[in-house]
Every structure is written in structure tokens, then in C-alpha cells.
Amino acid sequence: MNTHSIALAPDAPAPGWPGLTDVDLLRTLVETERRRKRLDAAMRAAVAEAERRGLAADTGYRDTVDLLTDLLRISANEARRRIECAAPQARSRSRKVWKVLAAAS
């Protein structure tokens, strides 16, 4: 794995990128995508848990959209998108259970 600090820094100055070999750049692309997917999964899980706990109401926010916009400094549309992305995880499992139960009867 490439651990070249310029290659993994999101605000890396342009002069550092041309110095990477093709193999290092390919490794950087793959590693960055792997990390992005892991972070996305962690965010979906955290948002789902915040929703499950009712964290917004417990901390004085009107809803989870307000909590996320204030806490994360993101737009309301982005907050709603994150909530929607987090919600299907729980719903998809329950739909599978119902399909299995329906097929079994």
C-alpha cells in the first residue's frame, strides 16, 4: 500500500501528484475508495443509531435533520439524504424476513 503523505492528503498541492508513479497512483485510488466506503458505512450506521435512539429530541433538536445540519454543518437536503440512506438498512432486513415467512406458510 502506498503511504505517500501527499498521495493520501485531500488538499495535496498539485506538484506532488505528478511525481507519483502510475502504480502508486492506482494504489492511491483503490485505497482512497476503500477508506471512503468504510467511512460511508460508519456514517450510515451512526445516523441510523441516532434515529433509533431519538437523539435529536434528547438533545433539544426538532428532528435528526436539524441535528445533522447543525452538528455536521451540512445542508438540510444532505442531512435528509443521509437519513434516507441509513434507513433502508433496517427496512431491507425486515422485508426479507417477511418474504421468508410468507414463503414458509
HUFEN-V388373 format. One record per residue. N is the residue number from 1. RES is the residue in one small letter. PSI is psi in whole degrees, -180 to 180 (999 if undefined). OMEGA is omega as a letter, one per 20 degrees, with the letter a starting at -180 (999 if undefined). BURIAL is I if it has 16 or more other ideal C-beta (glycine too) atoms within 10 Angstrom, else O. Layout:
# HUFEN-V388373
N/RES/PSI/OMEGA/BURIAL
N/RES/PSI/OMEGA/BURIAL
This chain:
# HUFEN-V388373
1/m/140/r/O
2/n/127/r/I
3/t/24/r/O
4/h/119/a/I
5/s/-36/r/O
6/i/-38/a/O
7/a/-33/a/I
8/l/-5/a/O
9/a/124/a/O
10/p/-29/a/O
11/d/29/a/O
12/a/138/r/O
13/p/143/a/O
14/a/-37/a/O
15/p/-25/a/O
16/g/-33/a/O
17/w/-44/a/O
18/p/-23/a/O
19/g/-12/r/O
20/l/144/r/I
21/t/163/r/O
22/d/-41/r/O
23/v/-43/r/O
24/d/-39/r/O
25/l/-42/r/I
26/l/-44/r/O
27/r/-40/r/I
28/t/-42/r/I
29/l/-47/a/O
30/v/-47/a/O
31/e/-40/r/O
32/t/-40/r/O
33/e/-41/r/O
34/r/-45/r/O
35/r/-40/r/O
36/r/-43/r/O
37/k/-40/r/O
38/r/-43/r/O
39/l/-40/r/O
40/d/-43/r/O
41/a/-40/r/O
42/a/-40/r/O
43/m/-44/r/O
44/r/-43/a/I
45/a/-41/a/O
46/a/-41/r/O
47/v/-43/r/I
48/a/-41/r/I
49/e/-39/r/O
50/a/-41/r/I
51/e/-46/a/I
52/r/-40/a/O
53/r/-15/a/O
54/g/36/a/O
55/l/-34/a/I
56/a/-52/a/I
57/a/-39/a/O
58/d/-23/a/O
59/t/13/r/O
60/g/11/r/O
61/y/153/r/I
62/r/-43/r/O
63/d/-180/a/O
64/t/-31/r/I
65/v/-49/r/I
66/d/-42/r/O
67/l/-49/a/I
68/l/-40/a/I
69/t/-39/r/I
70/d/-50/a/O
71/l/-44/a/O
72/l/-7/a/O
73/r/50/r/O
74/i/166/a/O
75/s/161/r/O
76/a/-37/r/O
77/n/-43/r/O
78/e/-39/r/O
79/a/-45/r/I
80/r/-40/r/I
81/r/-43/r/O
82/r/-39/r/I
83/i/-44/r/I
84/e/-39/r/O
85/c/-32/a/O
86/a/-35/a/I
87/a/-41/a/O
88/p/-21/r/O
89/q/-47/a/O
90/a/-42/a/O
91/r/-40/a/O
92/s/-37/r/O
93/r/-44/a/O
94/s/-34/r/O
95/r/-40/r/O
96/k/-42/r/O
97/v/-45/r/O
98/w/-38/r/O
99/k/-42/r/O
100/v/-45/r/O
101/l/-41/r/O
102/a/-40/r/O
103/a/-31/a/O
104/a/-22/a/O
105/s/999/999/O
